[in-house]
Amino acid sequence: MEYKKISIKEEFIRLDSAMKLADMVNSGGHAKIVIQNGEVKVNGEVCLMRGKKLHRGDKAEFENSGFIIE
């Protein structure tokens, strides 16, 4: 799988915000649903927290696409 690179200036970005930024979902509401349904993996493990803080080097995957935080 090829990972899209998401650059952040802050220390972290929330998972739901990062998913919107990576064009994986259309809205924050959509992100909330797929995260709570257990469809999203962060660093290889299912993540159920939409507010999960992602830092540089973290990877997330959803429906055969993924991104890495830089």
N, C-alpha and C positions, 0 to 999 in steps of 0.2 A: 504494500500500500504506500502511495506517495502522500506525504504530509504537507499541507499548505502551511506556510510560515506566517505567524501572527506576531508582529512587533508591538511591544508595549513600552511605554515610558515610565509607568508607575511600577510599584513593587509587585503588584499582582493584578489579575483581572478575574471577575467572576465567571464561572463556567457558562451560565446562560448568556452573558454578554459576549463572551468569546465565540460561542456558537453562532450568534447573530453576525458578528464581525467576519466570521469565516464563511458566511452564506450557507450554513448547514440547515438553518431554520428560517422561517419567514418572520417570526415574532418571538418576543419573550414568553408569551403564553404557550406557543408551540414548543419552545425549549423546555418549559416547565413540565409539560405533559410527557415528552419523550424521556426526560431525565427521571421523573417519578415512576415511569413505566419500566425503568431498568434497561433502557435501550442505548445508554451512553456509557462508554468506558473511559476512565482517566488513568493513565499510566498502566493500562492492561487490566484494570479491575472495574467492575460495574460501580457507578457512582449514582447515588440517589439524592444528592444535595445540589440543588440548582445554584446555591450561593457559594459553592466550593471555590476556594481561592486557588487560582492557577498561577504558578510562578515560572520564570524562565526555565526551559528544559522540560516542562510538563507536556504530555501528549494527551489528546482526546480523540475518540473515534465514535462515529455514528453512521450507520448505513453505508458501509464500505468507503467512507471518506474520513479524513482525519486532519488534525492540525497540531502544530507544535508551537509553543510560546517561545519567542526570542527576546 
